[in-house]
Amino acid sequence: MGDRRAHSPEGSSGLGSVSDREPPARGVTIYQTFNNCQFNTIGHIENANFADVHHNDSTGGGSDPVQTAAERQVVSNSELGALLDPIPDASYTRNRKISPPDSDCFPGTREGVIKGITDWADSPVLFNADTPHVFWTHGYVGCGKSSISQAVSKKYGGKGRLLGSFFFYRNSGDRSKMVRFAVTLASQMMAAVPATKSFYKAAVKAEPTLLTRGASLSTQMERLVYKPFNAAVKRGLIFKALLQGPFLVVVDGLDECEDKLEVKEFIEHLLDFFTRHPSTPLRFFITSRVEQHIKECLKVAGVRLDDLVAHGSDDDILTFLETSFQQRVEKDPVLAAEVQSSGGGQWPTRDDLKTLVHHIGGSFIFASALFKYIVEPSNDSLTPMTRLPLALDMNPGLDGLYNFTLAKSQRFHHFSSVISTLALLFQPLSITAITDLLGLKLFEVLRILVNLQAIIHIPGTDERPVTFCHTSLRDFLTTESRSGRFFAPPSHHLYLSYRCSLVQDKPEGENAATLYGVGNSGNHFEKFARLPPCLQGLYLETVDVLYALILARSQSLLHFFDVLWTVALLFEPLPIPGIAQLLGLKASAVSGVLSSLQVIIHISSDKSLVTFRHPSLYDFLTTESRSGYFFAPPSFHRHLFYCCLALRDEQQTETAATVYSAVHHTKHFSFFSTSEQEQLTASPSPQTLDAFYTLALSNAQHVPRFSDVISTIASPIVPLSIAGVADLLSIEPSEVVQVLVNIQAIINSPGNSDLPVTMCHKSLCDFLTTESRSGPFFISPSYQLQMSYYCFSLKLAHLLNKTQTMSPATQYSIRHCRDHWMKYPYSASGQSFFVDLEQLTHLPNQTLSYHLFLFTRVFFTVQWGDRHRPIDRSQQAFHNLIRCAEFLALALECDPAEAGVGVGWMHKGFGVLGMDTHSHGSHGFEVRQEQAMALQCIVDRMSTAIREKYPSLLESQRPADTSIFVIDKRIGLWTPMDAYHVRFFILLTS
């Protein structure tokens, strides 16, 4: 900002003289020049009464030559006000008609409350450590906080002891922010206590940035307000004023300031200042609602608290009404004549006034609105005398007041949603909870409610519930003939049910909104369900969104779709135990799914029937265009048919599920296609589930690759898609489809080839893996070896090709190759393992992957034995060793790798290749010389292949050290090259 003395008309010092501290004369037009920019400030510096600063674009070269010395002196004094740029309408002297709040205490009311404040404000600072410097009055919107602040400000302004006042007001520019709070109080302070000006000048000269937005709020308050005031006190410049008592600052509506962090900064710094300077003759009177960021700062030692709601206001409201009606009668001759013609006497009567006070419920705003409704002229042609009985009756007597008040906020977004929510909630919620429930911002709800505080109680904190001033407002809002455009439709319950379900998934955790949502989502839906069908149909789109939301939240639960589709497709409802028995599940699993859906599914107890809360859920689930992913396909009737047959075969005692199965299994069978029904009802008709499966499989066994496809579908660790099955078997997807088409009566074949193929009922898997039941369709456990080979082939191809992307079948193979191997019941001492290996000769890809697969499996078996007993040191084991070496030699010889390129699989660990990675120790055995020679021939073949194709691998051979078998305990870390390096254990040379 530079040195301001260069621009001062008289080059006065920054401190100024005593005369500098006098305020300018009223009515003088003040011109000032600062940094070559002319400012024209019209008005006078007085407590919170500043006119706007108008900036002139013209530049000048100094002071006006025609100005007198007195005028130049005025320029020096007024310079401060223009530079501060205070808010002109923030103090108690503002025009309240255009700068709300338009509040003041009615004569004769709130006298006890005000006396408590004045007693505190007038108490001396010295030798009075028990009296805090800060007084905080809190209460709900409309309880009279601003009126009390206005009355207190006027009282101490008249005494000359008001240092400043600031009335925050929401959505009113800088009056709802902290950005000009400090400079506004500083300008008011200089007007009230001119002795502080010189100290203020010194502060600004020392730190020009104090008047910029770069300075923090606490720095501005310290340098521009607290220190100048303290300096004037210490120099005795305001000694006479202090004889009356401390000075006072009034801050009203602090909760209406948008800058919550700056509010906390202001309070914390204020309390810190008084801790450091306890003898400062200054007090702060603050009013606000109890918002959390204010509460946590002010509910501390050093602050006097006063809950305005605790001060009974009924007597004050009675005084207000009695006096207001009396004055109105005196001023309105028409009303006076009407009162006289009705018999004279007091109007309203004392009893009528008490009835009104009871209706008002302690809200001064409601009292004022009710009084104006009774006496003010309106378009309804009613007189005050005829309106009074309506007000006394309240319901529906106040419809006019409600219509008039609600119209004030109707223009705001979300008005209908907020008002309808307030009317239809099952229990009142706080502003914060309403905001969370509706997914709105706090200011969007507040700006609607602030205009309605005449008829709605807005509590002193955002955490307390919002309530109606009178229950008649709820009756008004829920009666369309009375409320018209403000009607809260019952269909809004559907939206509230949706919002209740939505807030339960919020990551913020448990709060009032989520607790309400958990407890009342179903209640709101129940209210909607009771609407006439003709009205419900208007909201199908919203209903579908609600259903999809609720179902999506639970879809990851085990058996979710089985339980949901069963409830949807049963021909008559069953209790939870009946559904569990029918599906072969535990009752707890069924209960877990249904409990998560209680918003839309009715469950009164475990023994009661499970039903939909509304029939539209059945329509939703059975209409694919509406439900999409949650569509209950007609093919699920097959699954229910098998469930019914399985229960009948088990011949259990009579239960709800067995009775249902006996009565309705044929209805589920009717959903099979005509061709399926013809195939499955051929004479003789199957009487048992096993006979049914046998018939269904018999009708398809002629299809090529039938055995491979059905065995693969029955054997995976997790279900595979059509494409996955085809990829695993190295066949075309069309070949898989051809098989599935012929067994769709017992297999769930999705329309999308990427979705998993599953069995219609788990009993089919039991049937196929039990030889005594399935006969020619039996799937031997040895098929797990074949599945392991399929997985090994895909896995090896991925390792060698080093592709970044993987098909679902490849992903499955990498994860489950070893799982299938471990499920194979092999025995190293017998021939069954090698017999099963021989069965693999008909499989495709009998090249590298085939030989390498055999090598890894046999190598593990020869050296480590099976999982249950150590290796057999018999001659049979040596023959197995020969086979193992032969397989590795064949793998090397058929490897298509070009010479010198190197090979990846020789360095892949057996664990990576899919072998069991748990070792059981190393073992050796004796062999004869001729056997060693035979094995050496095979090893020479390996060496030749490696030398021709992978010479680099021979450069780093391990030494022939048998100790390696004792050191390396995890065979999964071994590679085929390790086996070669030790020449198959080197024990042959011993």
ABEGO torsion letter per residue (X at the ends): XEBAAAABAAGBBAAEBAAAABBBBBGBBBBBBBGGBBBBBBEBBBBGBBBBBBBBABBBAEBBAABBAAAAAAAAAAAAAAAAGBBAAABAABBAAABOBBBBBBBGBGAAAAAAAAAAAABBABGBAABBABBBBBEBBGAGAAAAAAAAAAAAAAAGABAEBBBBBBGAEAAABAAAAAAAAAAAAAAABAAAAAAAAAAAAABAAAABAABBAAAAAAAAAAAAAAAAAAAGAAAAAAAAEBBBBBBBGAAABABAAAAAAAAAAAAAAAAABAABBBBBBBBBBBBAAAAAAABBBGBBBBBAAABBAAAAAAAAAAAAAAAAAAABAAAAAAAAAAGEEBOBBAAAAAAAAAAAGGBAAAAAAAAAAAABBBAAGBBAAAAAAAAAAGOAAAAAAAAAAAAAAAABBGAAAAAAAAAABABBBBAAAAAAAAGBBAAAAAAAAAAAAAABBBBABAABBBBBABAAAAAAAABAAAAEAABBBAAAAAAAAAAAAAAAABAAEBBAAAAAAAAAAAAAAAAAAABBAAAAAAAAAAAAAAAAAAAAAAAABBGAAAAAAAAAABABBBBAAAAAAAAGBBAAAAAAAAAAAAAABBBABAABBBBBABAAAAAAAABAAAAEAABBBAAAAAAAAAAAAAAAAAGBBBBAAAAAAAAAAAAAAAABBAAAAAAAABOBBBABAAAAAAAAAAAAAABBGAAAAAAAAAABABBBBAAAAAAAAGBBAAAAAAAAAAAAAABBBBABAABBBBBABAAAAAAAABAAAAEAABBBAAAAAAAAAAAAAAAAAAAAAGBABBBAAAAAAAAAAAAAAAABBBBAABAAAAAAAAAAAABBGBBAAAAAAAAAAAAAAAAAEBAABBBBABAAAAAAAAAAAAAAAAAAAABABBBGAEBAAAABBAAAAGBBABBAEBBBBBBBAAAAAAAAAAAAAAAAAAAAABAAAAABBBBBBAAAAAABABAAABBAAAAAAAGGGGAAAX
